[in-house]
């Protein structure tokens, strides 16, 4: 007898909403904006980095987007001052990821 069966025995009148909440968690809605996200390349202390800026949605959505990009590319990075900083030159891959998610992306610099 698993946990769901035990809960059904304890609370027979309860209506389960797990299927709805699981589907909402998997399809996280990010704020889509009119202006493109700016993707630029810089070198700091001789090391290449990719910077994403210009997102106008909620900060939590931007942090979620940063985490998705970092895990997809298996690289390090951070979120500071409304900018996503990714270690390395991954402009092309990041632009593809953002376009798949439905964002407009503008490439700036070299």
SVG drawing of the C-alpha trace seen along z (x, -y; Angstrom):
<svg xmlns="http://www.w3.org/2000/svg" viewBox="-16 -46 60 48">
<polyline fill="none" stroke="black" stroke-width="0.4" points="0.0,0.0 1.6,-3.2 1.2,-6.7 -1.6,-7.7 -3.7,-4.7 -3.1,-5.5 -4.2,-9.1 -7.3,-8.0 -8.2,-5.8 -7.6,-8.6 -9.4,-11.3 -12.0,-9.7 -13.8,-13.0 -10.6,-14.8 -10.3,-15.6 -6.7,-15.2 -5.2,-18.1 -1.7,-16.5 -2.2,-16.0 -3.0,-19.6 -0.2,-21.0 2.4,-18.6 1.6,-19.7 1.8,-23.4 5.2,-22.8 6.6,-21.2 5.4,-24.0 6.7,-27.1 5.4,-30.2 8.0,-32.8 7.2,-36.4 7.5,-37.0 8.5,-40.5 8.3,-42.8 12.0,-43.9 14.8,-41.4 17.1,-40.1 20.7,-41.4 23.4,-38.8 26.9,-40.1 30.4,-38.8 33.1,-40.3 36.5,-39.4 37.1,-40.0 40.5,-39.3 41.4,-37.5 38.5,-35.0 35.5,-35.0 32.0,-35.5 28.6,-35.9 26.2,-38.4 22.4,-38.4 20.5,-41.6 17.3,-43.4 14.7,-41.1 11.7,-43.1 9.8,-40.3 10.0,-39.2 13.4,-38.6 12.4,-35.1 11.6,-34.2 15.0,-35.6 16.7,-33.5 14.9,-30.4 16.0,-31.1 19.6,-31.5 19.4,-28.2 18.0,-26.5 20.7,-27.9 23.5,-26.9 22.2,-23.3 21.6,-22.9 25.1,-24.1 26.8,-22.5 28.7,-25.7 29.0,-28.1 27.5,-31.5 25.7,-33.9 22.8,-36.3 23.7,-39.9 22.2,-43.3 19.5,-42.0 22.1,-40.3 22.9,-36.7 26.6,-36.1 27.7,-32.8 31.3,-31.6 32.6,-31.1 31.6,-32.2 28.3,-30.4 26.4,-33.2 25.2,-30.9 24.0,-28.1 22.3,-30.5 20.6,-32.3 19.3,-28.9 18.0,-28.0 16.2,-31.3 14.7,-31.2 13.3,-27.7 11.7,-29.1 10.1,-31.9 12.3,-34.9 13.7,-37.4 17.4,-37.7 19.8,-40.4 23.5,-39.7 25.7,-42.6 29.5,-42.8 32.1,-40.7"/>
</svg>
